[in-house]
């Protein structure tokens, strides 16, 4: 038996499993996206009519713009905070274990519980955050009626929920950097800022790419924070692609259209992933 064929045979069970649980359902969703149907109705083939209707819908592009804004704000603000946390922890702060446990705490909180908690704190009338801002004469957040306030709250909430994941990836990568590099830099007279930009940041690039890849994929399909906090309101001004899909599937019962939306989101996610996977692959070869 050729060695290459033996290698393919060894990984065949995993490939068959992936085809069964991902490939076949994905193809089924693609087929449904080419039809119009609902519960209890027979599917009628309509070709790419669903895609044309979606791409000419202003609500879709507004949801896409909101998704783009939220995702980029979440990913890059969270990345900056995670790098800061990783560097701070690696620097040997007091009570590091306790602080790490505090940073990890949001990841143990249910998404529903977290949104309800934040919603109560941010209530425009009685929320503790509102009272705190009023006490210092600062403007309050009118997130139930102001689009940009609502998008800001959704972004901050999502960062708070998922920051532990990104920060632990970068913290682990920071701990893997040899201390000899920093000692040699100190001997050469490099400042803390120079050591960060010339040693820490370049060495963290592979971990940063991995963190960006995961967070882009996860943030792109953001749903819970938006739906539980604003339900896409006011007047659809905070709608994202996931809530747009949800409305078509479970409010309007347009399952064919919802399937087409899902495929458009999949293509967008794959395009984003390919950019970062290519960079990761390049880093592995160097």
Secondary structure, 3 states (H helix, E strand, C coil): CCHHHHHHHHHHHHHHHHHHHHHHHHHHHHHHHCEECCCCCCCEECCCHHHHHHHCCHHHHHHHHHHHHHHHHHHHHHHHHHHHHHHHHHCCCCCHHHHHHHHHHHHHCCHHHHHHHHHHHCCCCCCHHHHHHHHCCCCCCCCCCCHHHHHHHHHHHHHHHHHHHHHHHHHHHHHCCCHHHHHHHHHCCCCHHHHHHHHHHHHHHHHHHHHHHHHHHHHHCCCHHHHHHCCCCCCCCCCCHHHHHHHHHHHCCCHHHHHHHHHHHHHHHHHHHHHHHHHHHHHHHC
